[in-house]
Amino acid sequence: MANNRTFTMIKPDAVANGHIGAILDQVTKAGFKIVALKYTSLSAEKAGEFYAVHAERGFFADLVGFMSSGPIVAAILEKDNAIEDFRKLIGATDPAKADKGTIRNLFAKSIDANAVHGSDSDENAEIEGNFFFSSFERF
Ligand SMILES: Nc1ncnc2c1ncn2[C@@H]1O[C@H](COP(=O)(O)OP(=O)(O)OP(=O)(O)O)[C@@H](O)[C@H]1O
């Protein structure tokens, strides 16, 4: 498949536990090129906007509270087959079900504090990347 892009966040739990370096190391060793990178945070309002698709779910308030609880790292990554390969690298949403050696297996504690986000489609990767980065902030 042609070179394409995905969007990721290192979530507040992984940032607070000091895993930024180890996670970025795994990401680059897996062949992803970092084309934009930002240490930032989400207000509750912005977290709600980012996860609007889950607004009707029972876990939405907890998700918004958690995602606005501390700093995050946002990044746009490039690789062939980026969406699928990145989701393989991070493992299942619930770390208890994530394959051994995946980022969530190594660094996540629970289904809400699950260390990283990865886009689920090319279309969402574009939307999510645009949510954090202007065109002049990326390579
Ligand atoms: N049943 C649940 N209970 C608590 N939190 C959940 C639950 N399901 C999902 N979440 C949280 O909402 C986030 C978004 O859910 P989604 O189904 O899009 O999972 P995902 O695509 O694997 O995760 P992400 O979008 O963060 O990469 C999850 O990463 C998780 O933190």
The ligand as a Gaussian input file, in Angstrom:
#p B3LYP/6-31G(d) Opt

LIG

0 1
 N      -15.754000       0.279000      27.472000
 C      -14.943000       1.312000      27.689000
 N      -14.745000       1.781000      28.948000
 C      -13.931000       2.828000      29.176000
 N      -13.260000       3.493000      28.223000
 C      -13.419000       3.059000      26.975000
 C      -14.264000       1.960000      26.640000
 N      -14.203000       1.764000      25.303000
 C      -13.377000       2.713000      24.840000
 N      -12.923000       3.488000      25.840000
 C      -11.992000       4.620000      25.738000
 O      -12.348000       5.422000      24.624000
 C      -11.263000       5.459000      23.712000
 C      -11.804000       5.492000      22.319000
 O      -12.483000       4.293000      22.059000
 P      -12.336000       3.550000      20.664000
 O      -13.392000       2.528000      20.583000
 O      -12.225000       4.583000      19.584000
 O      -10.976000       2.762000      20.874000
 P       -9.604000       2.836000      20.112000
 O       -9.832000       3.275000      18.712000
 O       -8.851000       1.577000      20.331000
 O       -8.895000       3.904000      20.974000
 P       -8.324000       5.261000      20.501000
 O       -9.433000       5.921000      19.693000
 O       -7.993000       5.997000      21.762000
 O       -7.136000       4.846000      19.706000
 C      -10.417000       4.233000      24.035000
 O       -9.064000       4.376000      23.694000
 C      -10.593000       4.113000      25.522000
 O       -9.661000       4.949000      26.200000

